[in-house]
């Protein structure tokens, strides 16, 4: 047990004694995410067959990480009928909390064309409830404003192109990038601004053993960075997932279903299908621009090498979508001629270095 867990042990023992009297427990590490938080499963062993839980989730988020956005947003989501983990205990000074354990069944597990449709349709049906969360007990959630969009887009040039690939952009390349950057920002700001989970994808959705309302068995996690932003953002995160790729026609069919749903909810009155699809496509470019930079940063700054494998797939989205828009023709050609070869060469070099 590391020093941090030893520090948390008295608090954990006290909480378990209240939640599951007379139980012993063991702590097991769980896979983490892209943050500095750590996650553990607290497996309970009870001498009786009571109705207490079998396990809990311990979240270790020492300052300066904050528990507050998670706690307030969990409550706000639950008020809208979104199934998020129940918060069982928190200590803001220690930077620790105990949550309901959603188990091990990820939305991403055993995905195939046979299993995907009902899962994705359920996730899409949940979007209006997520969009309704624009404030919590601490007030309004942050806006996905121009400054934030600019910072996110800069991750692509700062971390992927410069830090990871070592590229120096010419004046013409910088001008091209600035044109694309501005197009993506304007597209995001032009959309209806509603609640955005901000990481609504296959690794942050759970398949629950106990369905909530209407038989829906979907649990939502990792929502603490929610903002008020573009209506297509979470839909893009879900359907053009950085970790899972689906056929284009299949994705477009799901986008059409989402368009019909949002129209029926009165959230996109007067918005044509062509306009909505353009919002969706360009929003995907912004998200994948950001994500490819984040994956490079996770490797160079945080030592998380596993995310590098997601870079080629994420940049391929940029290539594929930009091919559909004439105003992005130069950008499309630049990605294919300059960026993708550099990514392939860097991957080959890294693989060679690791093998010797």
C-alpha positions in Angstrom: 0.0 0.0 0.0 1.5 3.4 -1.0 1.9 6.3 1.4 -1.2 8.1 0.1 -3.4 5.1 0.7 -2.0 4.7 4.2 -3.0 8.3 4.9 -6.6 7.6 3.7 -6.9 4.3 5.6 -8.4 5.7 8.8 -11.0 7.7 6.9 -11.9 4.7 4.8 -12.2 2.4 7.8 -14.5 4.9 9.5 -16.8 5.2 6.4 -17.0 1.5 5.8 -17.9 0.9 9.4 -20.9 3.3 8.9 -22.0 2.0 5.5 -21.4 -1.7 6.1 -21.0 -2.5 9.8 -18.9 -5.5 10.8 -17.5 -5.7 7.2 -13.8 -6.2 6.4 -12.5 -4.9 3.1 -9.7 -5.0 0.6 -8.7 -2.2 -1.8 -8.0 -3.0 -5.4 -6.7 -0.5 -8.0 -9.0 0.4 -10.9 -8.0 1.7 -14.3 -7.6 5.4 -14.2 -8.5 8.1 -16.7 -6.6 11.0 -18.3 -6.6 13.1 -15.1 -4.5 13.0 -11.9 -7.3 11.2 -10.0 -6.9 7.6 -8.9 -9.7 5.1 -8.6 -9.9 2.0 -6.3 -12.5 -0.7 -5.7 -13.2 -1.3 -2.1 -14.4 -5.0 -1.9 -16.5 -5.7 1.2 -16.6 -8.9 3.0 -19.5 -9.2 5.4 -20.2 -12.0 7.9 -23.9 -11.7 7.2 -26.1 -11.8 4.1 -27.4 -8.3 4.6 -28.5 -5.8 1.9 -25.3 -3.8 2.1 -23.3 -3.2 -1.1 -20.7 -5.7 -2.2 -18.2 -3.0 -3.2 -17.6 0.7 -3.3 -15.4 3.0 -5.4 -12.8 5.1 -3.7 -11.8 8.2 -5.6 -8.4 9.8 -4.6 -8.2 13.4 -5.8 -5.8 15.2 -3.5 -5.6 19.0 -3.7 -5.4 21.0 -6.0 -7.8 18.6 -7.6 -11.3 19.5 -6.5 -14.2 17.2 -5.7 -16.8 19.9 -5.8 -17.6 20.0 -9.6 -18.2 16.2 -9.4 -20.4 16.4 -6.4 -22.6 19.3 -7.6 -22.9 17.9 -11.1 -23.8 14.4 -9.9 -26.7 15.9 -8.0 -27.8 18.0 -11.0 -27.6 15.1 -13.4 -29.6 12.9 -11.0 -32.3 15.6 -10.8 -32.7 15.3 -14.5 -33.0 11.5 -14.4 -29.4 10.8 -15.5 -28.0 7.8 -13.6 -24.7 8.8 -12.1 -22.9 7.1 -9.1 -24.4 7.9 -5.7 -22.0 9.9 -3.5 -21.7 8.0 -0.2 -19.1 10.1 1.6 -16.7 12.9 0.8 -13.8 14.8 2.5 -12.8 17.8 0.6 -9.7 18.5 2.7 -8.4 15.0 2.2 -9.5 15.0 -1.4 -11.3 11.7 -1.3 -14.8 10.3 -1.8 -16.7 7.0 -1.8 -19.1 6.3 -4.6 -21.6 3.7 -5.5 -19.9 1.0 -7.6 -21.4 0.7 -11.1 -19.5 -2.5 -11.7 -17.3 -3.6 -14.7 -19.6 -3.6 -17.7 -18.5 -0.8 -20.0 -20.6 0.4 -22.9 -17.4 -0.3 -24.9 -17.3 -3.9 -24.0 -18.2 -6.5 -26.7 -19.3 -3.8 -29.1 -20.3 -5.2 -32.5 -22.8 -4.2 -35.2 -25.2 -6.6 -33.5 -24.9 -5.0 -30.0 -24.2 -1.4 -31.0 -27.6 -0.1 -32.2 -29.6 -0.4 -28.9 -26.8 0.9 -26.8 -26.2 4.0 -29.0 -29.9 4.7 -29.3 -30.2 4.6 -25.5 -27.2 7.0 -25.2 -28.7 9.4 -27.8 -32.1 9.3 -26.0 -30.4 10.5 -22.8 -28.8 13.6 -24.5 -31.8 16.0 -23.9 -31.6 15.3 -20.1 -27.8 16.0 -20.1 -28.4 19.1 -22.2 -30.8 20.3 -19.5 -28.0 20.6 -16.9 -26.8 24.1 -17.3 -26.3 24.9 -13.6 -25.8 23.1 -10.3 -25.9 23.9 -6.6 -22.9 26.3 -7.0 -24.5 28.2 -9.8 -24.0 28.2 -13.6 -21.6 25.7 -15.1 -18.8 27.3 -17.2 -19.3 28.4 -20.7 -17.6 26.7 -23.6 -16.5 30.1 -24.8 -14.1 31.4 -27.4 -11.1 31.4 -25.0 -11.6 27.8 -24.0 -12.1 26.7 -27.6 -8.9 28.5 -28.6 -6.9 26.9 -25.7 -8.2 23.5 -26.8 -7.3 24.0 -30.5 -3.9 25.1 -29.5 -3.2 21.7 -28.0 -2.9 20.4 -31.5 -0.2 22.7 -32.6 1.6 23.0 -29.2 1.6 19.3 -28.2 1.1 17.2 -31.3 2.8 19.2 -34.0 5.6 20.9 -32.0 6.3 18.8 -28.9 5.6 15.3 -30.3 6.4 15.6 -34.0 8.9 18.4 -33.8 7.4 20.3 -36.7 8.1 24.0 -37.4 5.2 25.5 -39.4 5.9 27.9 -42.2 4.2 31.2 -42.5 1.8 29.7 -45.0 1.0 26.7 -42.8 0.4 29.0 -39.8 -2.0 31.1 -41.9 -3.8 27.9 -43.0 -4.1 26.7 -39.4 -5.4 30.0 -38.2 -8.2 29.9 -40.9 -9.2 26.5 -39.8 -9.0 27.4 -36.1 -11.3 30.3 -36.6 -13.8 28.3 -38.7 -14.0 25.6 -35.9 -14.5 28.2 -33.2 -17.2 30.1 -35.1 -19.0 26.8 -35.8 -19.1 25.9 -32.1 -20.3 29.4 -31.0 -23.1 29.5 -33.7 -24.9 26.5 -32.2 -27.5 26.5 -29.5 -25.6 26.5 -26.2 -26.8 23.8 -23.8 -25.4 21.4 -21.2 -22.4 19.4 -22.4 -21.0 16.4 -20.6 -17.7 17.0 -22.6 -16.5 13.4 -22.6 -19.6 11.4 -23.6 -18.1 8.3 -25.2 -17.9 4.6 -24.9 -15.4 4.6 -22.0 -17.5 6.9 -19.8 -20.8 5.0 -20.1 -21.6 1.9 -18.0 -24.1 -0.9 -18.5 -25.9 -1.3 -15.2 -27.3 -4.4 -13.7 -30.3 -2.5 -12.2 -32.1 -0.3 -14.9 -33.5 3.1 -13.9 -36.5 4.6 -15.6 -38.0 3.0 -18.6 -35.7 0.1 -18.5 -32.7 2.3 -19.3 -29.5 0.5 -18.1 -27.0 3.3 -18.8 -24.8 4.9 -16.2 -22.8 8.0 -16.8 -19.4 8.8 -15.3 -16.6 11.3 -15.7 -18.9 14.3 -16.0 -17.1 16.7 -13.7 -15.8 18.9 -16.6 -19.3 19.7 -17.9 -19.9 23.0 -19.6 -22.6 25.0 -21.4 -21.7 24.6 -25.0 -22.6 23.5 -28.5 -25.6 21.2 -29.0 -23.7 18.7 -31.2 -20.6 18.3 -29.0 -21.7 15.2 -27.0 -23.3 13.6 -30.0 -19.9 13.9 -31.8 -18.1 12.5 -28.8 -20.5 9.5 -28.8 -20.7 8.7 -32.6 -17.2 9.7 -33.6 -15.5 8.3 -30.6 -11.7 8.6 -30.4 -11.5 4.9 -29.4 -14.2 3.3 -31.6 -14.9 3.8 -35.4 -18.2 3.0 -37.0 -19.1 3.0 -40.8 -20.0 6.4 -42.1 -23.5 5.5 -43.2 -24.3 3.9 -39.8 -23.1 7.1 -38.0 -25.1 9.3 -40.3 -28.2 7.2 -39.5 -27.7 7.8 -35.8 -27.1 11.5 -36.4 -30.5 11.7 -38.2 -32.2 10.0 -35.3 -30.6 12.5 -32.9 -31.7 15.4 -35.2 -35.3 14.1 -35.1 -35.2 13.7 -31.3 -33.8 17.2 -30.7 -36.4 18.7 -33.1 -39.2 16.9 -31.1 -37.7 18.4 -27.9 -37.9 21.9 -29.4 -34.1 22.4 -29.1 -33.3 23.1 -32.8 -36.4 24.7 -34.1 -35.8 26.1 -37.6 -32.5 24.3 -38.1 -32.3 22.3 -41.3 -30.8 18.9 -41.6 -27.9 20.2 -43.7 -27.1 22.9 -41.1 -27.2 20.4 -38.3 -24.9 18.0 -40.2 -22.4 20.7 -40.8 -22.5 21.7 -37.2 -21.9 18.0 -36.3 -19.0 17.5 -38.8 -17.1 20.7 -37.9 -17.7 20.1 -34.2 -16.1 16.7 -34.7 -13.1 18.4 -36.3 -12.7 20.6 -33.2 -13.0 17.7 -30.8 -10.5 15.6 -32.7 -8.1 18.5 -33.1 -8.2 18.9 -29.3 -8.0 15.2 -28.6 -5.0 14.5 -30.7 -3.1 17.2 -28.8 -4.3 15.8 -25.5 -3.1 12.4 -26.4 0.4 13.8 -27.2 0.4 15.8 -23.9 -0.6 12.7 -21.9 2.5 11.0 -23.3 5.1 13.8 -22.9 3.8 15.5 -19.7 2.1 12.7 -17.8 4.0 9.6 -19.0 0.9 7.9 -20.2 2.2 6.2 -23.4 -1.0 4.2 -24.1 -2.8 7.2 -25.6 -0.3 7.6 -28.5 -2.0 4.6 -30.2 -5.2 6.7 -30.5 -3.5 9.6 -32.4 -3.6 8.1 -35.9 -7.3 7.2 -35.6 -8.1 10.6 -34.3 -6.2 12.5 -37.0 -7.8 10.2 -39.6 -11.2 11.6 -38.6 -9.8 15.1 -39.5 -8.7 13.8 -42.9 -12.0 12.0 -43.6 -14.4 14.9 -42.6 -12.3 17.7 -44.1 -12.7 15.9 -47.5 -16.4 16.6 -47.5 -16.0 20.4 -47.3 -14.5 22.4 -50.2 -13.4 25.3 -47.9 -11.2 22.7 -46.1 -9.5 21.3 -49.2 -6.2 22.9 -48.5 -6.4 21.7 -44.9 -7.3 18.2 -46.0 -4.3 18.1 -48.4 -1.9 19.5 -45.7 -3.0 16.8 -43.2 -2.4 14.0 -45.7 0.9 15.4 -47.1 2.5 16.8 -43.9 0.9 15.6 -40.7 0.0 12.0 -41.3 3.5 11.0 -42.7 5.1 12.7 -39.7 2.9 10.7 -37.3 3.7 7.5 -39.1 7.4 8.3 -39.0 7.4 9.2 -35.3 5.5 6.0 -34.5 8.0 3.9 -36.4 11.0 5.7 -34.7 9.4 5.2 -31.2 8.8 1.6 -31.9 12.4 1.1 -33.0 13.7 2.8 -29.9 11.6 0.7 -27.6 12.7 -2.5 -29.3 16.5 -1.9 -28.9 
